[in-house]
Amino acid sequence: MTHIPVLLKETIDILGIKNGDKVIDATFGGGGHTAAILDNYDCYVLGVDRDQDAIKRAEKVKEKFGGKFDFKICNFSNLSDILSGKFDAILFDFGVSSFQLDNAERGFSFSKDGRLDMRMTKEKGISAFYVVNTFSEEDIAEIIWKYGEEPKARKIASEIIQSRKTKKIETTLQLKQIISKVFVNRTCLKIDVATKTFQAIRIYVNDELREIDLALKGLPNILNVGARVATISFHSLEDKIVKNWSKSVTYAQPINKSPIKPTRDEILKNPRSRSAILRGFLYIDNRKERLN
């Protein structure tokens, strides 16, 4: 599937970019949002991604826009460690990119057979293979329930343990087949039975929720007063972190009262956008609140 940036116009509207602004695309991915920003504004964009595969895509953007664009490999939770100066807008498009999903070798998707991996940072940290083949039944069940909100987490964990006793679980389709054994009646389900389990393992392997929390809490270190923040979440756990953060700090003023969701037309053109939730925030000067 071709990479299609989600909620593109709505996101750019939230960011409120002006000519001369410095913008961070903290989840560069395929560079769709970055390219659209640079096509429409005379500004500077810094693209950031933890995935080494994004480098080649960033090089193409650099060829087109030159000094208006730079790229760094970095977890967005560590932005304050690599930046000099502050920025006027930042975009977070959480979750996994289309490029990662569509590359069977990365092991993110059960729609294509590939080795279980799911690491966004290649060759670093534990893989999905390691989790399903070495973790205890209790730990696997907890991961699937906590990060996938899967009601059948214990049964799936039990099936994984039983299956790996006879043969290592090495590929995405192997894991999907194991999960499918737990579900007798699948006709009433809106999503594939493996979706929540794959999501849970991916989130755990990449420590995604902690990364989001750290990144949002670190924004005062990298933003100018008046800067705008756009967050695109794809499931309730991500969005919950964003909402909790905005309620717990005095410097994030919501721009949109209600979350912005894709239109029916966008969902028809890009089914992967169907669960996207866009929120916008204005970074305000809260020094008076701290003094009182």
ABEGO torsion letter per residue (X at the ends): XBBBBBGAAAAAAAAGBBBGBBBBBABAEAGAAAAAAAAABBBBBBBBBABAAAAAAAAAAAAAAEAABBBBBBBAAAAAAABBEBBABBBBBBEBBAAAAABAAAGABAABBBBBBGBABBGBEBBAAAAAAABBAAAAAAAAAAAAGBAAAAAAAAAAAAAAAABBBABAAAAAAAAAAABABAAABABBAAAAAAAAAAAAAAGAAAAAAAAAAAAAAABBBGBBBBBBBABAAAAAAAAAAAAABAABBBABABBBBBBAAAAAABAAAAABBBBBBBBBBAAAAAAX
